[in-house]
Amino acid sequence: MEQDRQLQQLLRKFISLLKKEKQALIKNDGPRVSQLVKEKESFVELLGGFEPTGNPEIRDLVLKIRDLQADNLLLTEQALSYHDTFLSAVTQGLKKANSTYSRYGNLSEQEDVSLINQSF
């Protein structure tokens, strides 16, 4: 019974942490998300020491954690997709030919006029 109470407290703290992570993901606060992920890792170690129980309150908390984790994963994937799309649009724009004047005063097109080094 005491172990169930401790586990419930730990799960509630974990839920609170997941809600903070969700807010950080919504605000696109990378350093805060990184800090919260490190805190989540410590919870995983603590949760590993508990034996599974048939307590319905614990089961409800675990289901809530699963839902919050799914939401946070979706927000993370959305942010990554946005950044990939943005970088793709920028690099495609830079690949287009740019017209410049040559040293002889003629208008010529150059492919390699860019401000960003795209070679990896």
C-alpha positions in Angstrom: 0.0 0.0 0.0 2.8 2.4 0.9 4.6 1.5 -2.4 1.4 2.3 -4.3 1.2 5.7 -2.7 4.8 6.5 -3.5 4.3 5.4 -7.0 1.2 7.6 -7.4 3.2 10.6 -6.1 6.0 9.9 -8.5 3.6 9.4 -11.5 1.8 12.7 -10.6 5.2 14.5 -10.6 6.0 12.9 -14.0 2.7 14.1 -15.4 3.5 17.6 -14.2 6.9 17.4 -15.9 5.2 16.2 -19.2 2.9 19.2 -19.1 5.9 21.5 -18.7 7.5 19.8 -21.6 4.4 20.3 -23.7 4.4 24.0 -23.0 8.1 24.3 -23.8 7.5 22.4 -27.1 4.6 24.7 -28.0 6.8 27.8 -27.3 9.6 26.2 -29.2 12.0 26.6 -26.2 14.8 24.2 -27.1 17.0 24.7 -24.1 14.0 24.2 -21.7 13.0 21.0 -23.6 16.5 19.7 -23.3 16.5 20.3 -19.6 13.1 18.6 -19.2 14.2 15.6 -21.1 17.1 15.1 -18.7 14.7 15.3 -15.8 12.5 12.7 -17.6 15.5 10.3 -17.8 15.9 10.5 -14.0 12.2 9.6 -13.6 12.6 6.5 -15.8 15.3 5.2 -13.4 13.1 5.8 -10.4 10.0 4.2 -12.0 12.1 1.1 -12.8 12.3 0.2 -9.2 8.5 -0.3 -8.7 6.6 -3.5 -9.2 3.5 -3.5 -11.3 0.2 -3.4 -9.3 -3.4 -3.7 -10.2 -4.4 -0.4 -8.6 -6.9 1.4 -10.9 -5.6 4.8 -9.9 -2.1 4.0 -11.0 -3.4 2.5 -14.3 -5.3 5.8 -14.9 -2.1 7.8 -14.2 -0.2 5.6 -16.6 -2.8 6.1 -19.3 -2.6 9.9 -18.8 1.2 9.7 -19.1 0.9 7.8 -22.3 -1.5 10.4 -23.8 0.7 13.3 -22.8 3.8 11.5 -24.2 1.9 11.0 -27.5 1.0 14.7 -27.6 4.6 15.7 -26.9 5.9 13.4 -29.6 3.4 14.8 -32.1 4.6 18.4 -31.2 8.2 17.4 -31.6 7.5 15.8 -35.0 5.6 18.9 -36.1 8.5 21.2 -35.1 11.0 19.0 -37.0 8.8 18.9 -40.1 8.5 22.7 -40.0 12.3 23.2 -39.8 12.8 20.7 -42.6 10.3 22.5 -44.8 11.9 25.8 -44.0 15.4 24.7 -44.8 14.2 23.0 -48.0 12.6 26.2 -49.1 15.7 28.2 -48.4 18.1 25.9 -50.1 15.8 25.6 -53.2 15.7 29.4 -53.4 19.5 29.5 -53.3 19.9 27.0 -56.1 18.1 29.2 -58.6 20.4 31.0 -61.0 21.2 34.6 -60.0 21.8 37.3 -62.5 24.9 39.5 -61.9 27.0 41.8 -64.0 30.3 40.6 -65.2 33.4 42.7 -65.1 32.7 43.6 -68.7 29.3 45.1 -67.9 27.3 42.2 -69.4 24.5 40.6 -67.5 25.3 36.9 -66.8 23.8 34.2 -64.7 25.8 32.4 -62.0 24.7 29.3 -60.2 27.1 29.6 -57.2 26.2 33.0 -55.8 25.0 32.4 -52.3 25.5 33.4 -48.7 25.1 29.9 -47.3 27.7 27.2 -47.8 25.5 24.2 -48.7 28.2 21.6 -48.8 28.2 19.0 -46.1 
